[in-house]
Amino acid sequence: MSSIYVNNSASGIVYPTNTSWQIPVTLIVGANTFTIYGKDSLGNQSPSTLTTINRNRLGDIDGNNLIDLTDISLFATDWLKTSGFNYALSNMNGDSIVDLTDFSIIAKQYGQ
């Protein structure tokens, strides 16, 4: 049996298949860094992998923690698209179309 460790802990990790694993994590706004490695049944450890997941504020398409004209400009490049988004964060409500609902979300956040 092999085990996966995230930030030196195997707690909470589930194995839905023989070749996959999952762990629920809480992300803060900004960079979230995780160290991941595996161990086999003999305790041999694989090399560690450092992974960073960036969580942006809603409406902060460029990730600079400010919703401003740059975010509006990036949003505009995806206007009315239903796929092939230039910026996945343009589809703020996750309904697969960048439309007035998404615009109202970014407009409410503008300047914050």
Buried (B, 14 or more C-beta within 10 A) or exposed (E): EEBBBBEEEEEEBEEEEEEEBEBEEEEEEEEBEEEBBBBEEEEEEEEEEEEEEEEBBBBBBBBEEBBBEEBBEBBEEBEEBEEEBEBEBBBBEEEEBBBEEBBEBBBEBBEE
